[in-house]
Amino acid sequence: MYLAAKENKTALPSAGLFIIRYLSFYPLHKSGAFKYLMNDEDDKNLNWLHIFNKYDLYSKSKEKVDVEKVKPYYLSLIKKYFP
């Protein structure tokens, strides 16, 4: 997803791309592995990843989503960030 977004000129900020790229890279954001390879921007974006992570894995609901109700909202986000 990171490469698809980057190569298609997404309007997502660098923190958004960083989150997409490293969300599943647990050694980095769980135990700090490879931090010595990061620059200042990466370090700032890692903070955003920690914030996002709280709302990702452990915020799922068993309640079924009404897709037609939320569809306009998500289509507007797609239009904004993936023009």
Buried (B, 14 or more C-beta within 10 A) or exposed (E): EBEEBEEEEBEBEEBBBBBBBBBEEEEBBEEEEEEEEBEEEBEEBBEBBEEBBEEEEEEEEEEEEEEEEEEEEEEEEEEEEEE
